[in-house]
Amino acid sequence: MNLIKTIAAMLATVIAIAGVWVAWSVRGPEAEFALSETTGPRPKLAEPDEQTVPSIKTAEPVGWKDGELPVAAQGLQVSRFADKLDHPRTMFTMPNGDVLVALTNSPPRDESGITGMVMGFLMKKVGAGGPSPNKIVLLRDADGDGTAEQRFEMSNPALSSPAGMAFRDGRLLVANHDAVLSFPYQPGQTALTGNPEKLMDLPGGGNHWVRNLLLTPDGAKLFVTVGSASNIAEGGIEAEAGRATIHQYDFASKKSIEYAGGLRNPNGLDFNPHSEELWTTVNERDMLGPDLVPDYLTNVPFGSNYGWPWVYWKQNMDWRVKPPMPQYLLDYVRKPEYGLGSHVAPLGLAFAKGGNLMGAKFSQGAFVARHGSWNRRPLAGYDVVFVRFDERGNVLKQPPLPVLTGFLNADQAAHGRPTWVAFAKDGALLVSDDTGGVIWRVVAPGAAPAPAITPLPKRVAPPQGKGSGKFIMKPNAESDLMKPER
């Protein structure tokens, strides 16, 4: 009897210790660096703090009451363009001024394993656990008062977690999570009818399911983003085929290529109006602690690689990765142009262009929606920021300017989460808020439309140097990768 009691007591102790360990692991440590230290062209990189269980720190969704607004930066004004929407994420402005918004969410997730269970729990906790509406809503401000008084929900059986949109030659291009579709469509049309043409298949689902689209200026090609299926290829590199990349589809040949790779989860896409280079926002890897790894904004030359899953920020190895690294990779990995902060989850991207109504302070640079962290203490992101560039299209070594804040209340609960940014035809900045169900409209009252930007003469981007780090063999039998000296 005493033996049974002893064993029971030991089991209870083990369970209690395990519970405390799991609770601490999930809670996670506090960040040592200020968010500002992990932003800019040279963000501070902490020593890796490998985690077995993802740490979780979320902002409970509480929504917006009537009359509540985010906080606009000095000189700007924010208002509701549309509200009471069902999980609005990506946006696209048609030539006639209609604003198309994807009402969408993740396809059904695989919630097996620790990561899957955590992701499932997390999505429900932040208000993103419901089924995808699979609709596109058309918002129309017919009287030009800054509010969309008309809306038309467009459904089609072919829509499946739709996200990126583009318009070309009487066709609306829509990126499902698993394919790029082309629907017959004309400006002003309020229904999405008919059977679409499939332009290309895409790897479906995964942890990062949003697919974005951007046409080249001449309309001849289409960029398509596809994020990784996992955090660091823990399911095998074979499962990542065609992922963590930006594809380029050619309308003439009806074929696609992988334009750039090593991008864990690329989302926003836009062209720098000065250089006409392609730029993107990227969500970097998790479970290396609250200060790693800074998400980023970067240009994307053809054939470039940014290191995922083996390398981050050009010369930093991720020793957790099991698949062997291509031997040539370290010679070609590029350093991102600008850190946006660790775990801020940057999504939408829009460069300031001619005709915008944001005023001189926001005339040269890029607007970025930072969706907000789920695994950092304190919370980070939950805002829209402006990254400043010079007149030649080079990013400046300056901190980002706040554009829209106040998505978190005093109790660190979320009124909403900024998701996407796009310009309305009248030059106002539109910001989608998927958790709050709102499209926000931001302008600088009284500002004249910004002058057009003339692109610089085209030239080939110079190659990046190999950096200051020297790579040596890691003194560890578990890996044959090379490690930079500190």
VENNORGI-V497995 format. One record per backbone hydrogen bond with DSSP energy under -1.0 kcal/mol. NH is the residue of the N-H (numbers start at 0). CO is the residue of the C=O. Records with the same first field share a line. If there is no record, write none. Layout:
NH = CO  CO
This chain:
4 = 0
5 = 1
6 = 2
7 = 3
8 = 4
9 = 5
10 = 6
11 = 7
12 = 8
13 = 9
14 = 10
15 = 11
16 = 12
17 = 13
18 = 14
19 = 15
20 = 16
21 = 17
22 = 18
23 = 19
24 = 20
25 = 21
26 = 22
27 = 23
30 = 376
36 = 33
37 = 34
38 = 35
39 = 338
43 = 36
48 = 287
50 = 286
55 = 25
56 = 373
61 = 413
62 = 413
67 = 64
70 = 404
72 = 402
75 = 72
76 = 442
78 = 440
80 = 438
81 = 438
84 = 436
86 = 84
88 = 101
91 = 99
93 = 97
96 = 93
98 = 138
99 = 91
100 = 136
101 = 89
102 = 134
103 = 86
116 = 112
117 = 113
118 = 114
119 = 115
120 = 116
121 = 117
122 = 118
123 = 119
124 = 120
125 = 121
126 = 123
127 = 122
134 = 102
135 = 153
136 = 100
137 = 151
138 = 98
139 = 149
147 = 80
148 = 146
149 = 139
151 = 137
153 = 135
158 = 155
162 = 174
163 = 210
165 = 172
167 = 170
171 = 182
172 = 165
173 = 180
174 = 163
175 = 178
176 = 159
179 = 199
180 = 173
181 = 196
182 = 171
184 = 169
188 = 185
196 = 181
198 = 179
199 = 179
201 = 177
206 = 228
207 = 227
213 = 222
215 = 220
218 = 215
221 = 248
222 = 213
223 = 246
224 = 211
225 = 244
227 = 263
235 = 232
239 = 236
240 = 237
242 = 239
244 = 225
245 = 259
246 = 223
247 = 256
248 = 221
249 = 254
250 = 219
253 = 249
256 = 247
258 = 245
259 = 245
260 = 303
262 = 243
266 = 280
267 = 346
269 = 278
271 = 276
275 = 271
278 = 269
279 = 297
280 = 267
281 = 295
282 = 264
294 = 340
295 = 281
296 = 337
297 = 279
299 = 277
302 = 258
303 = 300
305 = 260
307 = 261
310 = 306
311 = 315
314 = 312
315 = 311
317 = 309
320 = 317
328 = 325
330 = 327
331 = 328
332 = 328
333 = 304
337 = 296
338 = 39
339 = 294
340 = 37
346 = 368
347 = 418
349 = 366
351 = 364
354 = 449
355 = 352
356 = 426
361 = 358
362 = 359
365 = 386
366 = 349
367 = 384
368 = 347
369 = 382
370 = 344
371 = 343
372 = 379
382 = 369
383 = 403
384 = 367
385 = 400
386 = 365
388 = 363
389 = 393
392 = 389
395 = 387
397 = 395
400 = 385
402 = 383
403 = 383
404 = 70
408 = 412
411 = 408
413 = 59
414 = 406
415 = 406
418 = 431
421 = 429
423 = 427
426 = 423
428 = 441
429 = 421
430 = 439
431 = 419
432 = 437
433 = 416
436 = 432
437 = 432
438 = 81
439 = 430
440 = 78
441 = 428
442 = 76
443 = 356
446 = 443
449 = 355
455 = 273
471 = 482
473 = 480
475 = 473
478 = 475
482 = 471
484 = 469
